[in-house]
Amino acid sequence: MRDHRLDKAPDFTNAALVMGAVNLTWMFAVVWAVFGFAIVALLALGLNAAITRLKSARRD
């Protein structure tokens, strides 16, 4: 029992990215249906700005 070695953990990065995109898509669809396209466009621009800001902060 003590000589049992643990294998390397599987890499779920691709699965997490795909599910994140799926969740973002349905959330944008719900916001679009409730509030309209303009709000979705503003949310997308804000999300893009936040990601860009995080990316540049991480390089420092």
C-alpha positions as CSV (number, residue, x, y, z in Angstrom):
1,M,0.0,0.0,0.0
2,R,2.8,2.4,0.8
3,D,4.7,1.7,-2.5
4,H,1.7,3.0,-4.6
5,R,2.9,6.0,-6.5
6,L,0.5,8.7,-7.6
7,D,0.3,9.4,-11.3
8,K,0.6,12.9,-12.8
9,A,-2.7,14.8,-12.4
10,P,-4.6,15.3,-15.7
11,D,-4.5,18.7,-17.4
12,F,-8.0,20.1,-17.5
13,T,-7.0,23.5,-18.9
14,N,-8.7,23.0,-22.3
15,A,-11.9,21.7,-20.7
16,A,-12.0,24.7,-18.3
17,L,-11.5,27.2,-21.2
18,V,-14.2,25.6,-23.3
19,M,-16.7,25.5,-20.4
20,G,-15.8,29.1,-19.6
21,A,-16.6,30.1,-23.2
22,V,-19.9,28.1,-23.1
23,N,-20.9,29.8,-19.8
24,L,-20.0,33.3,-21.1
25,T,-22.0,32.6,-24.3
26,W,-25.2,31.7,-22.5
27,M,-24.9,34.5,-20.0
28,F,-24.4,37.0,-22.9
29,A,-27.5,35.5,-24.6
30,V,-29.6,36.0,-21.4
31,V,-28.4,39.6,-21.0
32,W,-29.1,40.2,-24.7
33,A,-32.7,38.8,-24.4
34,V,-33.4,40.8,-21.2
35,F,-31.6,44.2,-21.8
36,G,-30.7,44.3,-25.5
37,F,-27.5,44.1,-27.6
38,A,-26.1,47.5,-26.4
39,I,-25.6,46.2,-22.9
40,V,-24.0,43.0,-24.1
41,A,-21.6,45.1,-26.2
42,L,-20.7,47.3,-23.3
43,L,-20.2,44.2,-21.1
44,A,-17.9,42.6,-23.7
45,L,-15.9,45.8,-24.0
46,G,-15.6,46.0,-20.2
47,L,-14.5,42.4,-20.0
48,N,-12.0,42.9,-22.7
49,A,-10.6,45.9,-20.9
50,A,-10.4,44.0,-17.6
51,I,-8.6,41.1,-19.2
52,T,-6.1,43.4,-21.0
53,R,-5.5,45.2,-17.7
54,L,-4.9,41.9,-15.8
55,K,-2.5,40.8,-18.6
56,S,-0.4,43.9,-18.5
57,A,-0.3,43.8,-14.7
58,R,0.9,40.2,-14.7
59,R,3.8,41.1,-17.0
60,D,5.2,43.6,-14.4
